[in-house]
Amino acid sequence: LSLSLSLSLFLSYSFSFSFALFFTLSYSRAAPLVSASLAPPFYLHPTAHPTTMAPLASFLFLPLHRFLVRCDARVDPVRALLLRWGVARPPLLLAFLTACNLLNYLDRGLTAGVLPAIEEEFSLSAIQEGSLSAAFMIGYMCMSPLFGHYARHLRPTLLMAFGLSVWILSAVLSGASPSYVPLLLARMLSGVGEASFAGISPTYIDDVASHGSRVMWLGIFFAAIPLGYAFGYVSAGLGMQYAVWRVPFFVEAAAMVPFVLGCIVLPDARDVVHKYRGGVDNIMTDSAGTEEEVE
C-alpha cells in the first residue's frame, strides 16, 4: 500500500508540474505578462471571454466567469462607498491582505502541528503523513497558471475571493474528514484556494503602493508567511490541548469568511491609485501590451 501510494503521489506531482509548465510556456508568447490588478478593463465584458481566453481556461472557468460577471456590477456601489469613506486607503489594504496572507499560511502550520493526532487516529504510515503536508502542491501547481492567466479577464479581487472560498471549503472538509483519503483530497483542494490569492495579491499591493514604498510593503506582506506558520503550530497545540485536532480547522474557516467578503468589495487598483495617488497618468502601456510606471 505504501509503495502504491508513493507511486501515485509521484505521478500526481509529475503531472501537476508538467501541466503547469506546459500551460505557462504555451501562452508566454501569445499573452505577455501584465500586472494583474492593472489589467485592461475588458474583463468586465462577458463577450470578451470566449475570444480572448485560452480554450482550456475557457472550458474550466466559463461557469465561474458567468457567475462573477453577474455579481460584479452589483458590488460596484459598495466599492464606491469604500473609496468615498476612505476605508480603501493603501495602508489599510496592505494590512487587510497581510492579515489574510497570515491566516492562509496558518493553515499549513496547523496541518503540520496536528499530524501526530491525525496519525494516531487514522494509523498513518510515515509516507502518508508526509503526503498530507505536501498534498496542497498538486492543486497549487495545476491552478496557478490558470488563475494567473484568467486574472487578465476577470476582476482579480473577485478571483481572490473565489480562491479563499475554496480554501474555506478545504478547511471545513479537513476538519470533517472521516478517514485518510478524504483528508488528503481536502488538502489538495487547499492548494486550489491558495493559488489565486498567492498569485494575485502581491501584484495588487505593488500597484497601490507608492513608488518608494513598494519593496517595504511587499516585505511586510511576505513576512506573514513565517508568522502564519508559527501561529499554525500554536493553534494546533491549543486545539489538541483543549479540544480535538479537528476544531482548529473549523475555527480558521470561520475566521476567513470576513476576508472573503472583504476581497469581494475591494476596489480596483486603478481606482485606488486615482483616489489616493493623484491619478493614473504615470502608468503607460508599451507596444507589447504590458503596463509599467514611469517617473
Rosetta blueprint (number, residue, H / E / L):
1 L L
2 S H
3 L H
4 S H
5 L H
6 S H
7 L H
8 S H
9 L H
10 F H
11 L H
12 S H
13 Y H
14 S H
15 F H
16 S H
17 F H
18 S H
19 F H
20 A H
21 L H
22 F H
23 F H
24 T H
25 L H
26 S H
27 Y H
28 S L
29 R L
30 A L
31 A L
32 P L
33 L L
34 V L
35 S L
36 A H
37 S H
38 L H
39 A L
40 P L
41 P H
42 F H
43 Y H
44 L H
45 H L
46 P H
47 T H
48 A H
49 H H
50 P H
51 T H
52 T H
53 M L
54 A L
55 P H
56 L H
57 A H
58 S H
59 F H
60 L H
61 F H
62 L H
63 P H
64 L H
65 H H
66 R H
67 F H
68 L H
69 V H
70 R H
71 C H
72 D H
73 A H
74 R H
75 V H
76 D H
77 P H
78 V H
79 R H
80 A H
81 L H
82 L H
83 L H
84 R H
85 W H
86 G L
87 V L
88 A L
89 R L
90 P H
91 P H
92 L H
93 L H
94 L H
95 A H
96 F H
97 L H
98 T H
99 A H
100 C H
101 N H
102 L H
103 L H
104 N H
105 Y H
106 L H
107 D H
108 R H
109 G H
110 L H
111 T H
112 A H
113 G H
114 V L
115 L H
116 P H
117 A H
118 I H
119 E H
120 E H
121 E H
122 F H
123 S L
124 L L
125 S L
126 A H
127 I H
128 Q H
129 E H
130 G H
131 S H
132 L H
133 S H
134 A H
135 A L
136 F H
137 M H
138 I H
139 G H
140 Y H
141 M H
142 C H
143 M H
144 S H
145 P H
146 L H
147 F H
148 G H
149 H H
150 Y H
151 A L
152 R L
153 H L
154 L L
155 R L
156 P H
157 T H
158 L H
159 L H
160 M H
161 A H
162 F H
163 G H
164 L H
165 S H
166 V H
167 W H
168 I H
169 L H
170 S H
171 A H
172 V H
173 L H
174 S H
175 G H
176 A H
177 S L
178 P L
179 S L
180 Y H
181 V H
182 P H
183 L H
184 L H
185 L H
186 A H
187 R H
188 M H
189 L H
190 S H
191 G H
192 V H
193 G H
194 E H
195 A H
196 S H
197 F H
198 A H
199 G H
200 I H
201 S H
202 P H
203 T H
204 Y H
205 I H
206 D H
207 D H
208 V H
209 A L
210 S L
211 H L
212 G L
213 S L
214 R H
215 V H
216 M H
217 W H
218 L H
219 G H
220 I H
221 F H
222 F H
223 A H
224 A H
225 I H
226 P H
227 L H
228 G H
229 Y H
230 A H
231 F H
232 G H
233 Y H
234 V H
235 S H
236 A H
237 G H
238 L H
239 G H
240 M H
241 Q H
242 Y H
243 A L
244 V L
245 W L
246 R L
247 V H
248 P H
249 F H
250 F H
251 V H
252 E H
253 A H
254 A H
255 A H
256 M H
257 V H
258 P H
259 F H
260 V H
261 L H
262 G H
263 C H
264 I H
265 V L
266 L L
267 P L
268 D L
269 A H
270 R H
271 D H
272 V H
273 V H
274 H H
275 K H
276 Y H
277 R L
278 G L
279 G L
280 V L
281 D L
282 N L
283 I E
284 M E
285 T E
286 D L
287 S L
288 A L
289 G L
290 T L
291 E E
292 E E
293 E E
294 V L
295 E L
